Amino acid sequence: MTGAFFAAVPRDEQCAYCNGERRAATLAPDVQAIYCISLQEQPHRAAQVAAHLHATGLCQQVTFFRPRRGHNANYAIWESHCLVAQDAVRKGFDRVIVLEDDVFFYDAWDANVPRIKRAIDSLPADWWGLYLGHVPIQAYFVRGGLLRTRSGCTHAYLANRPLLNWLATTPPMGPDVPTWPLIGQSIDSAMSSLPELYALFPMVARQRFLGDYRVDSRVDDRGRRRAFTDVDRWRYLFIFRGARFAEVAAVVLSPIHWLTLEWLRRQVDRSPIPIEEAKAYRWWT
């Protein structure tokens, strides 16, 4: 990805964590880095997430990844996650947290660390990832506070080494990469069909609307008010407001999901992306 770069969160002299008045937040057990993806073309989003990181105590721990906007949104977002994973693997990291710049944590970061530690201690040795925020579609409890899940959205997750390796070596939108048609052809669709993905319950992060017209539930990209029947009106509204509702619904249906999740995961078409579309993009290593 040409022109992309990594950078620290800008220092804020008014921030108690930056000026040393408060101790910087601690990372979760064995988490070696936190990345946040934010487009260069959207400085307002980078500024807003930086302010949120200062408020939650993560400003000293997060590294920004600043890619440029791609022509195909699904491909470009997927590629950004892959490039972050490549950087983590190159640096020898085995466990990192990946955020997108519309992430919003409900509490200060240090309040989340004990919950993340308990979840990690309960996970199987071969776990791939742990969602901190997501939109669960299928989920069931493996213990209190921990779900096995198939989810949409990748705005906040902890990647263990198997997931890092998969992201670092798998071409985005490759014709052999399984995606779940219910979600689409995005990275979260592909991740939903991976093994051993889990989530904190209740989730500790959600997505928030940052004024980007591309994902506005009220008006379209021409500034016109969306019709009541506009699918995007409800899709974007659900993404920003419906994650907790989806979480409750998944838990209510968890006995069914316990019986069907793995079976349905294996039924996903192994090559849902048209090969002509996949070949239209180059994969840079």
Order of alpha helices (4+ residues) and beta strands (2+ residues): beta-beta-alpha-beta-alpha-beta-beta-alpha-beta-beta-alpha-alpha-beta-beta-alpha-alpha-alpha-alpha
